[in-house]
Each structure stands twice: as structure tokens, then as C-alpha cells.
């Protein structure tokens, strides 16, 4: 079976979609031909990589949102469209059984045209979450739409009731993320609360800062980067002082930070697609405090406490309770339900069924 994955940001970003691409491509390449099409080079991968160069200014892309983004005529969407057009000759020449566009917008529409012309099957994974982007993906009529949760599946079926929708969650590398291994020295007051996320409005990091500020003792460590970086640094420093630390960390070493703290939290809004960081934290033995909704109940199970983080007093109480309780193996056992080995087999079964 020959599989093509189009991932514009792979090689230059380590977000959820790019980590998904690396894990799935690596696992499936053991038994199948997998090629990832991306705009920058990557070294040391077990699968094939085709670099399709397209100039890109990250800082300019971040500022081009609003109504243009909704109609996919913003800077980033147009660059991804140009990248996808440049992929066409390579895709036609090599021929694929399965094509997976990961960047949405024009890319999904173009790959629908490509698969109609070639007879390949198109699979789209709902990494954008419930909302406009994945609604557009569904309207591009993929042969199968992969929802990351049962909540997302129910929504997708309402949007396009005549298409194939299956649930396959995101996963976690259970070998990399575990309790045992090196850990860094954080140097702030314990208990240490860890938050790992893109520093964007949807993550509602300000709520975590306020909740930690009301704890009797403890500190907050934020790992990530994004458009709200300056605002979050200013707020954290002003409210928490030396009880606050923020930095960027390579994904290669991030497990050493999970092992060095006491509690994980992320108070994202309800439209979040999934959240691999919850799995990474639990795999390292950390209890999780997160937003109380159907998605987080599905991911976290009984390995943490779910709250309405906009009620700061309840949020603070949950953080203190998590830090003061012995959670034993509950977090690890919950994470093991989502190992990449299991998830990749689900994708392999789906792809083989489509290609038959």
C-alpha cells in the first residue's frame, strides 16, 4: 500500500498535527510505502520525505487572520494552496492508494480533485476540531473522515450524514513518556504545576495563572510559544512573580520536564480537537486538571479532576487536591489506552479497507 501525507508545517513545527504525521508515518512505513510531503527538510526519519519548497513568513502568517482566514484567502492558506499545487506532479507520477491532507482549506479541496482523477482514497483527520475548518473538510467529501473523539464523530455525522466517519484518537509514545528517566531541575516552589501548549487565546492560559496565584503555595511552569507569548509572560510575571516560569523546549526533551513537576493542567476551551499533551502528562504519571466537558472526560477518565476553569476558586481547589493526592498508576494506566502502536494499527486497518 502506498500512502501520501501532505503536511506543510512538518520539519518546521512540533505541534499536534506534525507529531501525528511523524508517528503515523513512522509506524506505517514498517509494512507500507509512506511519503510525507512538506516544505522543509527533516533528517533521521524512517519514512520517505519529499520536500516541496515554498517561502513562508511565520510572523506575517500569525497576523493574517479574521475574515480572510474564514474564506482561506489569508497568507498561510494561500501559501498552503501553492504548496499543494506544487505537489501535484509528484503525486501523479508516483501514484498512491491513500492520500491524507492535513492542512485543510484549499488543500482538502485540491486533494479531493486529485483522488477523483486517480482513483486514490482521501482520508481527513479532524485535527481542527468542531468548527469551520473541519466543516469545510467534511464538505470536501473525504472517503473517510477520522474524528478524534465520539463527540467530534457525532458532530461530523450531523454536518454530513452520508459520509463515512470513524473515531480514532490521537496517541502517545509510551516508550518516550514515562515516569522513569532523566528530569530537569525547575527551581521554583513546589508543588509545580505544568502547562504545555501553543500560546494562543484558545488555551486560556490566563485562567491557569490566576488559579495558581490563589494556591497556598506552588508555582506554574508554561512551556510553548505562540502569538500571545508576550501577553502571557507579562501577566504571569505580574501576578505570580518568581512563582512563574515560561520557556520554549524542544519536543525531543520535553519528557524531562513532565517528570520534574507535580500536576499538569490545560484549561482550553471546548472546541479543542484533542490534546496530545494530556496523554504525555499522564504517561509520565501526572494527574491532570482540565476543562470539564465530554472530550476531556474521554481523554482523562479518572486520572485527574475536571472543572469549569472560569470559576477560579474551583480551579485552584482542583490543583491543590491533585497535588496533595497520591494518584498511583491511574494516570499511566489511562495513557496506555492511547499508545501509538494501538492507534497506528487502527489507521492501518482503515487504510487497507479503503484500498481493497
C-alpha positions as CSV (number, residue, x, y, z in Angstrom):
1,X,0.0,0.0,0.0
2,X,1.3,3.5,-0.9
3,X,0.3,6.4,1.4
4,X,1.0,10.1,0.8
5,X,0.6,12.6,3.7
6,X,0.7,16.3,2.9
7,X,1.9,18.2,6.0
8,X,3.0,21.7,5.1
9,X,4.5,22.5,8.5
10,X,6.3,19.2,9.2
11,X,10.0,19.8,9.6
12,X,9.5,23.3,10.9
13,X,6.9,22.8,13.7
14,X,6.3,20.3,16.5
15,X,2.5,20.8,17.1
16,X,-0.1,18.1,17.3
17,X,-0.6,17.6,13.5
18,X,3.1,17.4,12.9
19,X,3.7,15.0,15.7
20,X,0.7,12.9,14.4
21,X,2.3,12.9,11.0
22,X,5.7,11.7,12.3
23,X,4.2,9.0,14.5
24,X,1.8,7.6,11.9
25,X,4.2,7.8,9.0
26,X,6.9,6.1,11.1
27,X,4.7,3.3,12.3
28,X,3.0,2.5,8.9
29,X,6.3,2.7,7.0
30,X,7.3,-0.7,8.5
31,X,4.9,-2.5,6.2
32,X,3.9,0.1,3.6
33,X,5.4,2.8,1.4
34,X,4.8,6.1,3.2
35,X,5.9,9.5,1.8
36,X,5.4,12.8,3.7
37,X,5.2,16.0,1.5
38,X,6.4,19.0,3.4
39,X,8.0,22.4,2.8
40,X,11.2,22.0,4.7
41,X,13.7,19.1,5.2
42,X,13.7,16.6,8.1
43,X,16.5,14.3,9.0
44,X,16.5,10.9,10.7
45,X,13.1,9.7,9.8
46,X,12.2,6.1,8.9
47,X,9.7,7.1,6.2
48,X,10.1,8.9,2.9
49,X,10.1,12.7,2.7
50,X,9.5,14.8,-0.3
51,X,10.5,18.5,0.2
52,X,8.3,20.9,-1.8
53,X,9.9,24.3,-1.1
54,X,7.6,27.3,-0.5
55,X,8.8,30.5,1.1
56,X,6.9,31.3,4.3
57,X,7.0,34.1,6.9
58,X,5.6,32.7,10.2
59,X,5.3,36.1,11.9
60,X,3.4,37.5,8.9
61,X,1.1,34.5,8.8
62,X,0.2,34.9,12.5
63,X,-1.2,38.3,11.9
64,X,-3.3,37.4,8.8
65,X,-6.5,36.1,10.5
66,X,-10.1,37.3,10.7
67,X,-12.5,37.1,7.8
68,X,-9.7,36.3,5.3
69,X,-8.9,33.2,7.3
70,X,-12.6,32.1,7.2
71,X,-12.5,32.1,3.4
72,X,-9.0,30.6,3.2
73,X,-7.6,33.7,1.4
74,X,-5.2,34.6,4.2
75,X,-1.5,34.4,3.8
76,X,-1.0,31.0,5.3
77,X,-3.9,29.4,3.4
78,X,-2.7,30.7,0.1
79,X,0.8,29.5,0.7
80,X,-0.5,26.1,1.6
81,X,-2.6,26.1,-1.6
82,X,0.6,26.9,-3.7
83,X,2.4,24.2,-1.9
84,X,-0.4,21.7,-2.7
85,X,-0.4,22.7,-6.4
86,X,3.4,22.1,-6.5
87,X,2.8,18.6,-5.0
88,X,0.5,17.6,-7.9
89,X,3.2,16.4,-10.4
90,X,4.9,14.3,-7.8
91,X,1.7,12.8,-6.6
92,X,0.6,12.0,-10.2
93,X,4.0,10.5,-11.1
94,X,4.2,8.2,-8.1
95,X,0.6,7.2,-7.7
96,X,-0.9,6.5,-4.2
97,X,-3.6,4.3,-2.7
98,X,-4.3,6.7,0.2
99,X,-3.8,10.4,0.4
100,X,-4.1,12.3,3.7
101,X,-4.1,16.1,3.5
102,X,-3.5,17.6,7.0
103,X,-3.7,21.3,6.4
104,X,-7.4,21.8,5.4
105,X,-8.7,24.7,3.3
106,X,-7.7,24.6,-0.4
107,X,-5.5,21.5,0.2
108,X,-8.5,19.3,1.1
109,X,-10.4,20.5,-2.0
110,X,-7.4,20.0,-4.3
111,X,-6.8,16.6,-3.0
112,X,-10.4,15.6,-3.5
113,X,-10.0,16.6,-7.1
114,X,-6.7,14.6,-7.3
115,X,-8.3,11.4,-5.8
116,X,-11.3,11.7,-8.1
117,X,-8.9,11.8,-11.1
118,X,-6.6,9.0,-9.9
119,X,-8.9,6.7,-8.0
120,X,-7.0,7.1,-4.8
121,X,-8.9,7.4,-1.5
122,X,-8.8,10.5,0.6
123,X,-8.7,10.4,4.4
124,X,-9.0,13.6,6.5
125,X,-8.3,13.6,10.2
126,X,-10.2,16.1,12.3
127,X,-7.3,17.9,14.0
128,X,-9.0,21.3,13.6
129,X,-11.8,20.4,16.0
130,X,-15.5,21.2,15.9
131,X,-15.9,24.3,13.8
132,X,-15.5,26.0,10.5
133,X,-12.2,24.3,9.3
134,X,-13.4,20.7,9.8
135,X,-16.8,21.6,8.4
136,X,-15.0,22.7,5.3
137,X,-13.0,19.4,5.4
138,X,-16.3,17.4,5.6
139,X,-17.7,19.3,2.7
140,X,-14.8,18.2,0.6
141,X,-16.3,14.7,0.8
142,X,-13.4,12.6,2.1
143,X,-13.8,8.8,1.6
144,X,-13.4,8.7,5.4
145,X,-13.3,11.4,8.0
146,X,-11.5,10.4,11.2
147,X,-12.9,12.1,14.3
148,X,-10.6,12.2,17.3
149,X,-13.4,11.6,19.8
150,X,-17.0,10.4,19.9
151,X,-18.1,14.0,20.5
152,X,-16.5,15.0,17.2
153,X,-17.9,12.0,15.4
154,X,-21.5,12.9,16.5
155,X,-20.9,16.5,15.2
156,X,-19.4,15.3,11.9
157,X,-22.3,13.0,11.2
158,X,-24.7,15.9,11.7
159,X,-22.7,18.0,9.3
160,X,-22.5,15.3,6.5
161,X,-24.7,12.4,7.4
162,X,-23.9,10.4,4.2
163,X,-20.2,10.2,4.6
164,X,-18.1,7.6,6.5
165,X,-17.0,8.8,9.9
166,X,-14.9,6.8,12.3
167,X,-13.3,7.5,15.7
168,X,-9.5,7.1,16.1
169,X,-8.0,9.1,18.9
170,X,-4.6,10.7,18.9
171,X,-1.8,8.7,20.7
172,X,1.2,8.9,22.9
173,X,4.7,7.4,22.7
174,X,4.6,5.2,25.8
175,X,8.4,4.5,25.5
176,X,9.4,8.1,25.4
177,X,6.9,9.3,28.0
178,X,7.2,7.5,31.3
179,X,7.9,8.0,35.0
180,X,11.5,6.7,34.8
181,X,14.3,8.7,33.2
182,X,16.2,12.0,33.3
183,X,14.4,15.0,34.7
184,X,15.4,18.7,34.8
185,X,15.6,21.0,37.8
186,X,12.9,23.6,37.6
187,X,14.0,25.7,40.6
188,X,10.6,27.0,41.6
189,X,8.4,26.4,44.6
190,X,6.6,23.1,44.8
191,X,4.1,21.9,44.0
192,X,4.9,22.7,40.4
193,X,2.0,23.0,38.0
194,X,3.0,22.4,34.4
195,X,1.1,23.7,31.3
196,X,2.3,22.7,27.8
197,X,0.5,24.4,24.9
198,X,0.7,26.8,21.9
199,X,0.4,30.2,23.5
200,X,-2.9,31.1,21.9
201,X,-6.2,32.6,23.1
202,X,-8.0,29.2,22.8
203,X,-5.7,27.7,25.5
204,X,-6.9,30.3,28.1
205,X,-3.6,30.2,29.9
206,X,-4.5,33.3,31.9
207,X,-7.0,31.2,33.9
208,X,-4.2,28.9,35.0
209,X,-2.1,31.8,36.1
210,X,-4.9,33.2,38.2
211,X,-5.7,29.8,39.7
212,X,-2.1,29.1,40.7
213,X,-1.9,32.6,42.2
214,X,-4.6,31.6,44.7
215,X,-2.8,28.4,45.8
216,X,-1.4,28.5,49.3
217,X,2.0,27.5,47.8
218,X,3.3,26.4,44.5
219,X,4.4,27.7,41.1
220,X,3.5,27.5,37.4
221,X,5.7,26.4,34.5
222,X,4.5,27.2,31.0
223,X,6.2,25.5,28.0
224,X,5.4,26.7,24.5
225,X,5.4,29.6,22.1
226,X,2.8,31.5,20.1
227,X,1.1,34.8,19.3
228,X,0.2,35.5,22.9
229,X,3.7,34.9,24.2
230,X,4.4,38.5,25.3
231,X,1.0,38.9,26.9
232,X,1.2,35.7,28.9
233,X,4.8,36.4,30.1
234,X,3.6,39.9,31.3
235,X,0.6,38.5,33.1
236,X,2.4,35.6,34.7
237,X,5.3,37.8,35.9
238,X,2.9,40.4,37.3
239,X,0.6,38.1,39.2
240,X,3.0,35.2,40.2
241,X,6.4,36.9,40.2
242,X,9.1,34.3,40.9
243,X,6.5,31.6,41.1
244,X,6.1,31.8,37.3
245,X,8.5,30.5,34.6
246,X,7.9,30.3,30.9
247,X,10.2,28.8,28.2
248,X,10.4,27.0,24.9
249,X,11.6,23.4,24.9
250,X,12.4,21.0,22.1
251,X,9.9,18.2,21.8
252,X,12.9,15.8,21.8
253,X,13.5,16.6,25.5
254,X,10.1,17.6,26.8
255,X,9.5,14.4,28.8
256,X,12.3,15.5,31.2
257,X,10.0,18.4,32.2
258,X,6.9,16.3,32.7
259,X,8.9,14.1,35.1
260,X,10.1,17.1,37.1
261,X,6.7,18.5,38.1
262,X,3.7,17.6,40.3
263,X,0.5,18.4,38.3
264,X,-0.5,19.0,34.7
265,X,-3.1,21.5,33.6
266,X,-4.6,22.9,30.4
267,X,-7.9,24.9,30.6
268,X,-8.5,25.1,26.8
269,X,-11.9,26.0,25.5
270,X,-14.4,23.3,24.5
271,X,-13.7,23.5,20.7
272,X,-10.2,21.9,21.2
273,X,-9.9,18.9,18.8
274,X,-8.0,16.6,21.2
275,X,-4.8,17.4,23.2
276,X,-1.9,15.0,23.0
277,X,-0.3,16.9,25.9
278,X,-2.8,15.3,28.3
279,X,-1.7,11.9,27.2
280,X,2.0,12.8,27.5
281,X,1.5,14.1,31.1
282,X,-0.5,11.0,32.2
283,X,2.1,8.7,30.6
284,X,4.7,10.3,32.9
285,X,2.4,9.7,35.9
286,X,1.0,13.2,36.3
287,X,-2.6,13.8,37.4
288,X,-4.5,16.3,35.1
289,X,-6.7,19.2,35.9
290,X,-8.6,20.3,32.8
291,X,-11.9,21.7,31.4
292,X,-14.9,19.6,32.3
293,X,-16.5,18.5,29.0
294,X,-17.2,15.3,27.1
295,X,-13.9,15.4,25.2
296,X,-11.7,15.7,28.4
297,X,-13.8,13.1,30.2
298,X,-13.0,10.7,27.3
299,X,-9.2,11.5,27.4
300,X,-8.6,12.0,31.2
301,X,-11.0,9.4,32.7
302,X,-10.3,9.0,36.4
303,X,-6.7,10.2,36.1
304,X,-7.4,13.8,37.3
305,X,-10.0,16.4,38.1
306,X,-12.2,18.2,35.6
307,X,-13.6,21.6,36.4
308,X,-15.0,24.8,35.0
309,X,-11.8,26.8,34.9
310,X,-13.6,30.1,34.6
311,X,-14.6,29.6,38.3
312,X,-11.1,30.3,39.6
313,X,-11.8,29.1,43.2
314,X,-12.9,25.6,41.9
315,X,-9.9,25.5,39.6
316,X,-7.5,26.4,42.4
317,X,-9.1,23.8,44.7
318,X,-8.7,21.1,42.0
319,X,-5.0,21.9,41.5
320,X,-4.3,21.7,45.2
321,X,-6.2,18.5,45.6
322,X,-4.3,16.9,42.7
323,X,-1.0,18.0,44.1
324,X,-1.9,16.6,47.5
325,X,-3.2,13.2,46.5
326,X,-1.2,10.0,45.6
327,X,-2.6,9.0,42.2
328,X,-0.6,5.8,42.0
329,X,-0.7,4.3,38.5
330,X,-4.0,5.8,37.5
331,X,-2.6,8.4,35.1
332,X,-0.2,5.9,33.4
333,X,-3.0,3.2,33.0
334,X,-5.2,5.8,31.4
335,X,-2.5,6.9,29.0
336,X,-1.8,3.3,28.0
337,X,-5.3,3.2,26.3
338,X,-3.9,5.6,23.7
339,X,-0.5,4.2,22.8
340,X,0.7,4.9,19.2
341,X,1.1,1.2,18.5
342,X,-2.6,0.7,19.0
343,X,-3.6,3.9,17.2
344,X,-1.4,3.1,14.2
345,X,-3.0,-0.3,13.8
346,X,-6.4,1.3,13.7
347,X,-5.2,3.6,10.8
348,X,-3.6,0.6,9.0
349,X,-6.9,-1.4,9.2
350,X,-8.8,1.7,7.9
351,X,-6.4,2.3,5.0
352,X,-6.3,-1.4,4.0
353,X,-10.1,-1.5,3.9
354,X,-10.3,1.7,1.7
355,X,-7.5,0.5,-0.6
356,X,-9.0,-3.0,-1.1
